[in-house]
Amino acid sequence: MTEEATINPDGTQEMPPMDEPAGEEIPIDEEAVKDAMEGIDPVYYLIIGTIVVILLVYLFRPKKTEVEDFFDELDGDKFNLKLPAAVDEYYEVKEKCVAAGWEPGTAPTPGQQQAANGPHRIMAQALMKRCIADIPIVTHIQKESPGMNKLYSQSMCSVKQWRSYQAAEALVSGEVDEVRAEADEIEPGWSQVIWKQAMQYHNMLKQKHEQEAQQVAAAAAKKKAIENAKNAEKKKVDDAKAREQAAEKAAQELLKMEEREKSSKKAFKEGGSMKKGFLNSNK
C-alpha cells in the first residue's frame, strides 16, 4: 500500500519511502567481469601478430638471388645443346676421301702431306673446322660444370635440371673423344694437340671478327660524322639564304609601303587644292 505525502506547517512536503521491488537478486559472474576488464584473449593478439609478420615478409621480400636466376636459366634452353653442322660436313668429306682410296690410320707421305688437294690435307682441314666449331659448346660445359656439381652435391637443383646437364655433358664429352679418335686416324699423335690448336685458331678468328666489327663500326661512325658535317654546312647555307630572302622581302614591303604613303599624300594634296579652288570660285 502506498503512503500519502505529509505537508508540514511551513509548506514543505515529506515523501514516504518507496518500496523496493520484490524478487530474487541477480547473480554476477565475477570471473567474466575480470576477463572483460583484463582485455582481449591473448590468442587474438597471436593471430593478429602472425598476419602482420606475413604481410611484412611479403612486402619486404628480397629480390631474386643468383641461385634463383640460375634456376630460371636452367628452366630454359641453357643445356639444350646441339652439335654444329661442321660435324656432319666432316663425315661427308671423310666418306668421299675413303671412296677415293684414303686409308684411316696411315701416316701421310711427305708429298701427300704437302699436297693441297691430297686426302690427308682435306681431312685435316675438315676435322679442324669441326673442332673449332665445337669450341663454344665445350667452353660452355666447362664453365657450368663446377656450379652444377656444387648445386647437386648440396641438393639445390632438381632431378630434371641435373639430368639436362648430364645429357649435355655426355654429348660434349663424346664429341671431344670422337674428335681425338678421328685426329689419330688422320695423323697418329695429333689427338694430343688438336684441341689446343683449335682453341688458338678459335681465339684468332674471334679476335679477327671483333676487329672487323670495330672497323665496320668506326667506318659507320666516320660516315655519319661526314654526313652530319655536310648537313650542318647545308643548313648554314640554307639559313643564310633564308635570311637574305627575308631581308629582300622586308625591303620590298618597305618600298611598297613608302609608295603607298606617297600616293596617299599626293591624293590628299590634290584633293585639298580642288576644294580650295571651289570655294574661291563661289566668292
C-alpha positions as YAML, in Angstrom:
chain: A
units: angstrom
residues:
- id: 1
  name: MET
  ca: [0.00, 0.00, 0.00]
- id: 2
  name: THR
  ca: [1.31, 3.44, -0.97]
- id: 3
  name: GLU
  ca: [1.57, 6.09, 1.75]
- id: 4
  name: GLU
  ca: [0.44, 9.71, 1.12]
- id: 5
  name: ALA
  ca: [2.81, 12.67, 1.31]
- id: 6
  name: THR
  ca: [2.81, 14.68, 4.62]
- id: 7
  name: ILE
  ca: [2.51, 18.50, 4.40]
- id: 8
  name: ASN
  ca: [4.42, 20.38, 7.09]
- id: 9
  name: PRO
  ca: [3.22, 23.72, 8.57]
- id: 10
  name: ASP
  ca: [5.95, 25.58, 6.73]
- id: 11
  name: GLY
  ca: [4.64, 24.25, 3.39]
- id: 12
  name: THR
  ca: [7.28, 21.58, 2.80]
- id: 13
  name: GLN
  ca: [6.39, 18.03, 1.95]
- id: 14
  name: GLU
  ca: [7.84, 14.78, 3.17]
- id: 15
  name: MET
  ca: [7.73, 11.93, 0.67]
- id: 16
  name: PRO
  ca: [7.11, 8.46, 2.01]
- id: 17
  name: PRO
  ca: [9.81, 5.84, 1.42]
- id: 18
  name: MET
  ca: [9.41, 3.84, -1.79]
- id: 19
  name: ASP
  ca: [9.01, 0.10, -1.61]
- id: 20
  name: GLU
  ca: [11.80, -1.92, -3.29]
- id: 21
  name: PRO
  ca: [10.55, -4.40, -5.89]
- id: 22
  name: ALA
  ca: [10.30, -7.89, -4.69]
- id: 23
  name: GLY
  ca: [12.27, -10.65, -6.39]
- id: 24
  name: GLU
  ca: [15.49, -12.68, -6.35]
- id: 25
  name: GLU
  ca: [18.92, -10.98, -6.52]
- id: 26
  name: ILE
  ca: [20.62, -11.28, -9.98]
- id: 27
  name: PRO
  ca: [23.90, -13.27, -9.69]
- id: 28
  name: ILE
  ca: [27.11, -11.62, -11.06]
- id: 29
  name: ASP
  ca: [29.90, -13.69, -12.69]
- id: 30
  name: GLU
  ca: [33.00, -12.20, -11.18]
- id: 31
  name: GLU
  ca: [35.37, -14.22, -13.44]
- id: 32
  name: ALA
  ca: [33.66, -12.92, -16.62]
- id: 33
  name: VAL
  ca: [33.88, -9.38, -15.34]
- id: 34
  name: LYS
  ca: [37.56, -9.92, -14.53]
- id: 35
  name: ASP
  ca: [38.30, -11.27, -18.03]
- id: 36
  name: ALA
  ca: [36.47, -8.37, -19.64]
- id: 37
  name: MET
  ca: [38.43, -5.92, -17.54]
- id: 38
  name: GLU
  ca: [41.76, -7.59, -18.27]
- id: 39
  name: GLY
  ca: [41.26, -7.21, -22.07]
- id: 40
  name: ILE
  ca: [41.17, -9.39, -25.19]
- id: 41
  name: ASP
  ca: [42.20, -13.01, -25.17]
- id: 42
  name: PRO
  ca: [45.98, -13.34, -25.96]
- id: 43
  name: VAL
  ca: [45.12, -15.77, -28.77]
- id: 44
  name: TYR
  ca: [43.73, -12.86, -30.77]
- id: 45
  name: TYR
  ca: [46.99, -10.97, -30.31]
- id: 46
  name: LEU
  ca: [48.89, -14.01, -31.62]
- id: 47
  name: ILE
  ca: [46.68, -14.25, -34.72]
- id: 48
  name: ILE
  ca: [46.99, -10.53, -35.48]
- id: 49
  name: GLY
  ca: [50.76, -10.62, -34.96]
- id: 50
  name: THR
  ca: [51.11, -13.57, -37.34]
- id: 51
  name: ILE
  ca: [49.14, -11.77, -40.06]
- id: 52
  name: VAL
  ca: [51.27, -8.63, -39.65]
- id: 53
  name: VAL
  ca: [54.51, -10.64, -39.92]
- id: 54
  name: ILE
  ca: [53.30, -12.39, -43.08]
- id: 55
  name: LEU
  ca: [52.40, -9.05, -44.67]
- id: 56
  name: LEU
  ca: [55.78, -7.55, -43.78]
- id: 57
  name: VAL
  ca: [57.65, -10.54, -45.18]
- id: 58
  name: TYR
  ca: [55.66, -10.33, -48.42]
- id: 59
  name: LEU
  ca: [56.13, -6.57, -48.79]
- id: 60
  name: PHE
  ca: [59.83, -6.56, -47.99]
- id: 61
  name: ARG
  ca: [60.77, -9.87, -49.58]
- id: 62
  name: PRO
  ca: [64.24, -9.81, -51.17]
- id: 63
  name: LYS
  ca: [64.79, -9.84, -54.89]
- id: 64
  name: LYS
  ca: [65.82, -12.96, -56.74]
- id: 65
  name: THR
  ca: [69.19, -14.29, -55.73]
- id: 66
  name: GLU
  ca: [71.85, -15.51, -58.13]
- id: 67
  name: VAL
  ca: [70.86, -19.09, -57.39]
- id: 68
  name: GLU
  ca: [67.23, -18.37, -58.31]
- id: 69
  name: ASP
  ca: [68.36, -16.67, -61.51]
- id: 70
  name: PHE
  ca: [70.49, -19.71, -62.27]
- id: 71
  name: PHE
  ca: [67.47, -21.98, -61.79]
- id: 72
  name: ASP
  ca: [65.39, -19.76, -64.06]
- id: 73
  name: GLU
  ca: [68.01, -20.14, -66.77]
- id: 74
  name: LEU
  ca: [68.02, -23.88, -66.31]
- id: 75
  name: ASP
  ca: [64.30, -23.98, -66.96]
- id: 76
  name: GLY
  ca: [65.01, -22.62, -70.46]
- id: 77
  name: ASP
  ca: [67.42, -23.87, -73.11]
- id: 78
  name: LYS
  ca: [70.66, -23.48, -71.20]
- id: 79
  name: PHE
  ca: [71.65, -27.13, -71.67]
- id: 80
  name: ASN
  ca: [69.67, -27.83, -74.81]
- id: 81
  name: LEU
  ca: [72.86, -28.19, -76.85]
- id: 82
  name: LYS
  ca: [73.27, -29.42, -80.40]
- id: 83
  name: LEU
  ca: [76.39, -30.33, -82.31]
- id: 84
  name: PRO
  ca: [77.39, -27.86, -85.03]
- id: 85
  name: ALA
  ca: [76.77, -28.52, -88.72]
- id: 86
  name: ALA
  ca: [80.52, -28.97, -89.22]
- id: 87
  name: VAL
  ca: [80.24, -32.44, -87.67]
- id: 88
  name: ASP
  ca: [78.04, -33.77, -90.48]
- id: 89
  name: GLU
  ca: [80.16, -31.93, -93.04]
- id: 90
  name: TYR
  ca: [83.27, -33.70, -91.76]
- id: 91
  name: TYR
  ca: [81.74, -37.15, -92.21]
- id: 92
  name: GLU
  ca: [80.66, -36.25, -95.73]
- id: 93
  name: VAL
  ca: [84.26, -35.28, -96.56]
- id: 94
  name: LYS
  ca: [85.56, -38.45, -94.91]
- id: 95
  name: GLU
  ca: [83.17, -40.61, -96.94]
- id: 96
  name: LYS
  ca: [84.42, -39.04, -100.17]
- id: 97
  name: CYS
  ca: [88.07, -39.46, -99.18]
- id: 98
  name: VAL
  ca: [87.58, -43.12, -98.23]
- id: 99
  name: ALA
  ca: [85.85, -43.70, -101.55]
- id: 100
  name: ALA
  ca: [88.86, -42.08, -103.25]
- id: 101
  name: GLY
  ca: [91.24, -44.60, -101.63]
- id: 102
  name: TRP
  ca: [92.24, -42.92, -98.36]
- id: 103
  name: GLU
  ca: [93.02, -45.37, -95.55]
- id: 104
  name: PRO
  ca: [92.38, -44.20, -91.97]
- id: 105
  name: GLY
  ca: [95.25, -44.55, -89.54]
- id: 106
  name: THR
  ca: [98.05, -44.40, -92.10]
- id: 107
  name: ALA
  ca: [100.62, -41.63, -91.80]
- id: 108
  name: PRO
  ca: [100.80, -39.42, -94.90]
- id: 109
  name: THR
  ca: [103.92, -39.36, -97.05]
- id: 110
  name: PRO
  ca: [105.77, -36.02, -97.32]
- id: 111
  name: GLY
  ca: [104.29, -35.48, -100.76]
- id: 112
  name: GLN
  ca: [100.75, -36.26, -99.64]
- id: 113
  name: GLN
  ca: [101.07, -34.02, -96.59]
- id: 114
  name: GLN
  ca: [102.12, -31.03, -98.68]
- id: 115
  name: ALA
  ca: [99.56, -31.59, -101.45]
- id: 116
  name: ALA
  ca: [96.75, -29.04, -101.17]
- id: 117
  name: ASN
  ca: [94.21, -31.41, -102.72]
- id: 118
  name: GLY
  ca: [95.50, -34.56, -101.01]
- id: 119
  name: PRO
  ca: [93.10, -36.59, -98.84]
- id: 120
  name: HIS
  ca: [95.13, -36.06, -95.66]
- id: 121
  name: ARG
  ca: [95.12, -32.27, -96.14]
- id: 122
  name: ILE
  ca: [91.40, -32.21, -96.92]
- id: 123
  name: MET
  ca: [90.58, -34.46, -93.95]
- id: 124
  name: ALA
  ca: [92.75, -32.39, -91.59]
- id: 125
  name: GLN
  ca: [91.08, -29.15, -92.68]
- id: 126
  name: ALA
  ca: [87.58, -30.64, -92.28]
- id: 127
  name: LEU
  ca: [88.39, -32.00, -88.81]
- id: 128
  name: MET
  ca: [89.95, -28.72, -87.67]
- id: 129
  name: LYS
  ca: [86.87, -26.85, -88.89]
- id: 130
  name: ARG
  ca: [84.71, -29.26, -86.88]
- id: 131
  name: CYS
  ca: [86.90, -28.86, -83.80]
- id: 132
  name: ILE
  ca: [86.80, -25.05, -83.98]
- id: 133
  name: ALA
  ca: [83.01, -25.14, -84.33]
- id: 134
  name: ASP
  ca: [82.84, -27.30, -81.17]
- id: 135
  name: ILE
  ca: [84.77, -24.81, -79.03]
- id: 136
  name: PRO
  ca: [81.73, -22.73, -77.90]
- id: 137
  name: ILE
  ca: [79.79, -25.73, -76.51]
- id: 138
  name: VAL
  ca: [82.93, -27.21, -74.94]
- id: 139
  name: THR
  ca: [83.76, -23.98, -73.12]
- id: 140
  name: HIS
  ca: [80.11, -23.61, -72.11]
- id: 141
  name: ILE
  ca: [80.09, -27.00, -70.36]
- id: 142
  name: GLN
  ca: [83.48, -26.35, -68.77]
- id: 143
  name: LYS
  ca: [82.17, -23.09, -67.37]
- id: 144
  name: GLU
  ca: [78.93, -24.53, -66.00]
- id: 145
  name: SER
  ca: [80.32, -27.82, -64.67]
- id: 146
  name: PRO
  ca: [81.69, -26.60, -61.29]
- id: 147
  name: GLY
  ca: [78.48, -24.77, -60.41]
- id: 148
  name: MET
  ca: [76.21, -27.65, -61.35]
- id: 149
  name: ASN
  ca: [78.26, -30.21, -59.42]
- id: 150
  name: LYS
  ca: [78.24, -27.94, -56.37]
- id: 151
  name: LEU
  ca: [74.48, -27.45, -56.57]
- id: 152
  name: TYR
  ca: [73.89, -31.16, -56.98]
- id: 153
  name: SER
  ca: [76.14, -32.03, -54.02]
- id: 154
  name: GLN
  ca: [74.13, -29.60, -51.86]
- id: 155
  name: SER
  ca: [70.77, -30.86, -53.19]
- id: 156
  name: MET
  ca: [70.00, -27.41, -54.59]
- id: 157
  name: CYS
  ca: [68.92, -28.45, -58.08]
- id: 158
  name: SER
  ca: [66.04, -30.59, -59.29]
- id: 159
  name: VAL
  ca: [66.38, -34.00, -60.89]
- id: 160
  name: LYS
  ca: [65.22, -32.55, -64.22]
- id: 161
  name: GLN
  ca: [67.89, -29.88, -64.17]
- id: 162
  name: TRP
  ca: [70.62, -32.36, -63.25]
- id: 163
  name: ARG
  ca: [69.61, -34.78, -65.99]
- id: 164
  name: SER
  ca: [69.54, -31.95, -68.52]
- id: 165
  name: TYR
  ca: [73.09, -31.01, -67.56]
- id: 166
  name: GLN
  ca: [74.26, -34.64, -67.62]
- id: 167
  name: ALA
  ca: [72.86, -35.13, -71.13]
- id: 168
  name: ALA
  ca: [74.65, -32.01, -72.37]
- id: 169
  name: GLU
  ca: [77.91, -33.02, -70.69]
- id: 170
  name: ALA
  ca: [77.73, -36.51, -72.17]
- id: 171
  name: LEU
  ca: [77.12, -35.05, -75.63]
- id: 172
  name: VAL
  ca: [80.13, -32.74, -75.39]
- id: 173
  name: SER
  ca: [82.39, -35.37, -73.82]
- id: 174
  name: GLY
  ca: [81.53, -37.83, -76.56]
- id: 175
  name: GLU
  ca: [82.29, -35.21, -79.21]
- id: 176
  name: VAL
  ca: [85.68, -34.41, -77.65]
- id: 177
  name: ASP
  ca: [86.67, -38.09, -77.57]
- id: 178
  name: GLU
  ca: [85.43, -38.67, -81.10]
- id: 179
  name: VAL
  ca: [87.42, -35.72, -82.48]
- id: 180
  name: ARG
  ca: [90.56, -37.09, -80.83]
- id: 181
  name: ALA
  ca: [89.94, -40.51, -82.33]
- id: 182
  name: GLU
  ca: [89.44, -39.01, -85.79]
- id: 183
  name: ALA
  ca: [92.62, -36.94, -85.38]
- id: 184
  name: ASP
  ca: [94.70, -40.07, -84.76]
- id: 185
  name: GLU
  ca: [93.19, -41.68, -87.86]
- id: 186
  name: ILE
  ca: [94.33, -38.73, -89.96]
- id: 187
  name: GLU
  ca: [97.73, -38.33, -88.32]
- id: 188
  name: PRO
  ca: [98.85, -40.51, -85.40]
- id: 189
  name: GLY
  ca: [99.52, -38.45, -82.27]
- id: 190
  name: TRP
  ca: [97.53, -35.45, -83.46]
- id: 191
  name: SER
  ca: [94.89, -36.12, -80.77]
- id: 192
  name: GLN
  ca: [97.26, -34.74, -78.11]
- id: 193
  name: VAL
  ca: [97.31, -31.23, -79.55]
- id: 194
  name: ILE
  ca: [94.26, -30.85, -81.78]
- id: 195
  name: TRP
  ca: [92.06, -29.20, -79.15]
- id: 196
  name: LYS
  ca: [94.80, -26.79, -78.15]
- id: 197
  name: GLN
  ca: [95.32, -25.83, -81.78]
- id: 198
  name: ALA
  ca: [91.58, -25.42, -82.28]
- id: 199
  name: MET
  ca: [91.34, -23.10, -79.26]
- id: 200
  name: GLN
  ca: [94.15, -20.96, -80.65]
- id: 201
  name: TYR
  ca: [92.52, -20.76, -84.08]
- id: 202
  name: HIS
  ca: [89.15, -20.01, -82.48]
- id: 203
  name: ASN
  ca: [90.60, -17.12, -80.47]
- id: 204
  name: MET
  ca: [92.36, -15.78, -83.55]
- id: 205
  name: LEU
  ca: [89.15, -15.90, -85.58]
- id: 206
  name: LYS
  ca: [87.19, -14.33, -82.74]
- id: 207
  name: GLN
  ca: [89.72, -11.51, -82.45]
- id: 208
  name: LYS
  ca: [89.62, -11.03, -86.21]
- id: 209
  name: HIS
  ca: [85.83, -10.82, -86.22]
- id: 210
  name: GLU
  ca: [85.90, -8.34, -83.35]
- id: 211
  name: GLN
  ca: [88.43, -6.18, -85.19]
- id: 212
  name: GLU
  ca: [86.32, -6.32, -88.34]
- id: 213
  name: ALA
  ca: [83.24, -5.36, -86.34]
- id: 214
  name: GLN
  ca: [85.13, -2.45, -84.78]
- id: 215
  name: GLN
  ca: [86.33, -1.33, -88.22]
- id: 216
  name: VAL
  ca: [82.78, -1.50, -89.58]
- id: 217
  name: ALA
  ca: [81.51, 0.48, -86.58]
- id: 218
  name: ALA
  ca: [84.31, 3.04, -86.99]
- id: 219
  name: ALA
  ca: [83.59, 3.39, -90.71]
- id: 220
  name: ALA
  ca: [79.89, 3.85, -89.99]
- id: 221
  name: ALA
  ca: [80.67, 6.47, -87.34]
- id: 222
  name: LYS
  ca: [83.01, 8.29, -89.73]
- id: 223
  name: LYS
  ca: [80.39, 8.24, -92.47]
- id: 224
  name: LYS
  ca: [77.80, 9.53, -90.04]
- id: 225
  name: ALA
  ca: [80.14, 12.33, -88.94]
- id: 226
  name: ILE
  ca: [80.74, 13.34, -92.56]
- id: 227
  name: GLU
  ca: [77.01, 13.34, -93.24]
- id: 228
  name: ASN
  ca: [76.39, 15.43, -90.12]
- id: 229
  name: ALA
  ca: [79.06, 17.91, -91.21]
- id: 230
  name: LYS
  ca: [77.54, 18.14, -94.68]
- id: 231
  name: ASN
  ca: [74.08, 18.59, -93.23]
- id: 232
  name: ALA
  ca: [75.37, 21.27, -90.86]
- id: 233
  name: GLU
  ca: [77.06, 23.14, -93.74]
- id: 234
  name: LYS
  ca: [73.95, 22.82, -95.89]
- id: 235
  name: LYS
  ca: [71.81, 24.09, -93.03]
- id: 236
  name: LYS
  ca: [74.16, 27.01, -92.59]
- id: 237
  name: VAL
  ca: [73.90, 27.91, -96.29]
- id: 238
  name: ASP
  ca: [70.12, 27.45, -96.26]
- id: 239
  name: ASP
  ca: [69.77, 29.63, -93.18]
- id: 240
  name: ALA
  ca: [71.87, 32.38, -94.75]
- id: 241
  name: LYS
  ca: [69.83, 32.15, -97.94]
- id: 242
  name: ALA
  ca: [66.61, 32.26, -95.96]
- id: 243
  name: ARG
  ca: [67.81, 35.38, -94.11]
- id: 244
  name: GLU
  ca: [68.71, 37.06, -97.40]
- id: 245
  name: GLN
  ca: [65.30, 36.24, -98.84]
- id: 246
  name: ALA
  ca: [63.61, 37.51, -95.69]
- id: 247
  name: ALA
  ca: [65.63, 40.76, -95.83]
- id: 248
  name: GLU
  ca: [64.84, 41.21, -99.51]
- id: 249
  name: LYS
  ca: [61.17, 40.61, -98.89]
- id: 250
  name: ALA
  ca: [61.18, 43.07, -96.00]
- id: 251
  name: ALA
  ca: [62.87, 45.70, -98.23]
- id: 252
  name: GLN
  ca: [60.28, 45.18, -100.93]
- id: 253
  name: GLU
  ca: [57.49, 45.53, -98.40]
- id: 254
  name: LEU
  ca: [59.08, 48.73, -97.11]
- id: 255
  name: LEU
  ca: [59.30, 50.17, -100.64]
- id: 256
  name: LYS
  ca: [55.68, 49.31, -101.28]
- id: 257
  name: MET
  ca: [54.68, 50.93, -98.03]
- id: 258
  name: GLU
  ca: [56.59, 54.10, -98.90]
- id: 259
  name: GLU
  ca: [54.96, 54.19, -102.33]
- id: 260
  name: ARG
  ca: [51.53, 53.83, -100.74]
- id: 261
  name: GLU
  ca: [52.29, 56.65, -98.34]
- id: 262
  name: LYS
  ca: [53.45, 58.91, -101.21]
- id: 263
  name: SER
  ca: [50.35, 58.06, -103.19]
- id: 264
  name: SER
  ca: [48.15, 58.82, -100.21]
- id: 265
  name: LYS
  ca: [49.86, 62.18, -99.57]
- id: 266
  name: LYS
  ca: [49.63, 63.12, -103.24]
- id: 267
  name: ALA
  ca: [45.96, 62.24, -103.41]
- id: 268
  name: PHE
  ca: [45.27, 64.17, -100.21]
- id: 269
  name: LYS
  ca: [47.15, 67.21, -101.55]
- id: 270
  name: GLU
  ca: [45.32, 67.19, -104.85]
- id: 271
  name: GLY
  ca: [42.00, 66.80, -103.11]
- id: 272
  name: GLY
  ca: [42.74, 69.81, -100.86]
- id: 273
  name: SER
  ca: [43.65, 72.08, -103.83]
- id: 274
  name: MET
  ca: [40.43, 71.27, -105.63]
- id: 275
  name: LYS
  ca: [38.37, 72.08, -102.59]
- id: 276
  name: LYS
  ca: [40.16, 75.40, -102.08]
- id: 277
  name: GLY
  ca: [39.62, 76.41, -105.73]
- id: 278
  name: PHE
  ca: [35.97, 75.54, -105.49]
- id: 279
  name: LEU
  ca: [35.49, 77.82, -102.54]
- id: 280
  name: ASN
  ca: [37.30, 80.66, -104.24]
- id: 281
  name: SER
  ca: [35.09, 80.42, -107.32]
- id: 282
  name: ASN
  ca: [31.95, 80.79, -105.17]
- id: 283
  name: LYS
  ca: [33.21, 84.11, -103.87]
...
